[in-house]
Amino acid sequence: MLRLNHVCVAYQNKTVVTDVSFALKAGQIGCLLGPSGCGKTSLLRVIAGFEKSSAGEVAIRDEVVCDRATFVSPQKRKVAVVFQDYALFPHLTVAQNIAFGIHKQSKKAQKKRVAELLSLVGLTGFEQRYPHQLSGGQQQRVALVRAMADSPELLLLDEPFSSLDSELREGLARELRAILKYANATALMVTHDQAEAFAMADVIGVVNQGRLLQWASAYALYHRPADRFVANFIGDGVFMRARVNNNMQLVSHLGVFPIDASFGFNEGDEVEFLVRPDDIVHDDNAANHAQVMNRSFQGAHMLYELALQDSAQQRVLCLAPSHHDHKIGENIGIRLDLEHMIVFSV
Ligand SMILES: Nc1ncnc2c1ncn2[C@@H]1O[C@H](COP(=O)(O)OP(=O)(O)OP(=O)(O)O)[C@@H](O)[C@H]1O
């Protein structure tokens, strides 16, 4: 449905997006995730046609809409954008806002479509309200269906939850996902918030400094990050120091672990491997001990920050059931239970 090949974006000859390629299938929800200023919005604007790429190609439904020789205007792309601030017209009612993009249809058809869309987002009966008479979440839902009114091929959502309270965001993200899936819409969202990306998307692209580092499911980003930035950005975790021995094993303070030859490391290499909080198991009988430096109660779990008893006093995180109530300063037994080895050169 959407394909980007080697897309670059530049403003006044300064490149801010470099060589980005990915594809979104019909009915999929994608998300571009990255820190502020990494180039996510620029990519979205190029896909919408508000900006031209400086190199590469964008295709929607196998039709090239932007390359060196082609530029299809935004109106002709069958793409709709939901902006950060919803941009609902304050002087129009909910029904008028939604019907705005389909005003060329008959009054009867408009009314039917508005009713259908309001029912989709659970706002039947809200037709005559004005935007200021709606909550933030309700306004966001109206903005979504207004964008969907003319049945676009592709929906683009630019930080759609950023003006909402943080407690609301994840719930609304899950709700919007259900609505988009029900409508079988193809959508691409940008955000810097990974909880939103996880709640909404089938496939997530992590962007940093204008480059797409990995395009994969949330599971793969968390468990098989392809890059050190992705490993650090997604989820919690720390990098532990280790050395490669002559049996292709990692020798670390928390034990010796085999590594795959495909990693391409040699004996004596100094490396770092990723340790997630759920890889550290609290075990009173374990040979290794660590001191509780900090703790935060998370309901079912307690997240401990622990200092290892090695010369560097490396820190690790440990997610333990919260009924194990250890105080700051206590020493507790831990062992490492790694499912995948994620190793990077130092
Ligand atoms: N119209 C413009 N002219 C010049 N530079 C721009 C323009 N728009 C964006 N930039 C620059 O391009 C880079 C990428 O910006 P972009 O808005 O795409 O990032 P972003 O990841 O969406 O950031 P945020 O999450 O803060 O919105 C930034 O360095 C920004 O300053």
The ligand as an SDF file (V2000), in Angstrom:
LIG
                    3D

 31 33  0  0  0  0  0  0  0  0999 V2000
   10.7120   23.6170    7.2880 N   0  0  0  0  0  0  0  0  0  0  0  0
   11.9080   23.3510    7.8010 C   0  0  0  0  0  0  0  0  0  0  0  0
   13.0000   24.0680    7.4720 N   0  0  0  0  0  0  0  0  0  0  0  0
   14.2100   23.7800    7.9740 C   0  0  0  0  0  0  0  0  0  0  0  0
   14.4640   22.7820    8.8380 N   0  0  0  0  0  0  0  0  0  0  0  0
   13.4280   22.0370    9.2220 C   0  0  0  0  0  0  0  0  0  0  0  0
   12.0860   22.2630    8.7340 C   0  0  0  0  0  0  0  0  0  0  0  0
   11.2600   21.3380    9.2860 N   0  0  0  0  0  0  0  0  0  0  0  0
   12.0280   20.5640   10.0810 C   0  0  0  0  0  0  0  0  0  0  0  0
   13.3290   20.9650   10.0480 N   0  0  0  0  0  0  0  0  0  0  0  0
   14.4650   20.3320   10.7530 C   0  0  0  0  0  0  0  0  0  0  0  0
   14.5210   18.9860   10.3350 O   0  0  0  0  0  0  0  0  0  0  0  0
   14.8630   18.1310   11.4280 C   0  0  0  0  0  0  0  0  0  0  0  0
   13.7930   17.0500   11.5580 C   0  0  0  0  0  0  0  0  0  0  0  0
   12.5700   17.6720   11.9580 O   0  0  0  0  0  0  0  0  0  0  0  0
   11.2090   16.8490   12.0990 P   0  0  0  0  0  0  0  0  0  0  0  0
   10.1350   17.8340   12.4640 O   0  0  0  0  0  0  0  0  0  0  0  0
   11.0080   16.0270   10.9090 O   0  0  0  0  0  0  0  0  0  0  0  0
   11.5490   15.9290   13.3420 O   0  0  0  0  0  0  0  0  0  0  0  0
   10.5880   15.1100   14.3150 P   0  0  0  0  0  0  0  0  0  0  0  0
   11.2800   13.8340   14.5750 O   0  0  0  0  0  0  0  0  0  0  0  0
    9.2280   15.0600   13.7620 O   0  0  0  0  0  0  0  0  0  0  0  0
   10.6130   16.0210   15.6180 O   0  0  0  0  0  0  0  0  0  0  0  0
    9.4540   16.3260   16.6960 P   0  0  0  0  0  0  0  0  0  0  0  0
    9.1140   15.0260   17.3610 O   0  0  0  0  0  0  0  0  0  0  0  0
   10.1280   17.2990   17.6270 O   0  0  0  0  0  0  0  0  0  0  0  0
    8.3090   16.9340   15.9310 O   0  0  0  0  0  0  0  0  0  0  0  0
   15.0130   19.0280   12.6490 C   0  0  0  0  0  0  0  0  0  0  0  0
   16.3790   19.2810   12.8190 O   0  0  0  0  0  0  0  0  0  0  0  0
   14.2610   20.2820   12.2600 C   0  0  0  0  0  0  0  0  0  0  0  0
   14.8200   21.4090   12.8990 O   0  0  0  0  0  0  0  0  0  0  0  0
  1  2  1  0
  2  3  1  0
  2  7  2  0
  3  4  2  0
  4  5  1  0
  5  6  2  0
  6  7  1  0
  6 10  1  0
  7  8  1  0
  8  9  2  0
  9 10  1  0
 10 11  1  0
 11 12  1  0
 11 30  1  0
 12 13  1  0
 13 14  1  0
 13 28  1  0
 14 15  1  0
 15 16  1  0
 16 17  2  0
 16 18  1  0
 16 19  1  0
 19 20  1  0
 20 21  2  0
 20 22  1  0
 20 23  1  0
 23 24  1  0
 24 25  2  0
 24 26  1  0
 24 27  1  0
 28 29  1  0
 28 30  1  0
 30 31  1  0
M  END
$$$$
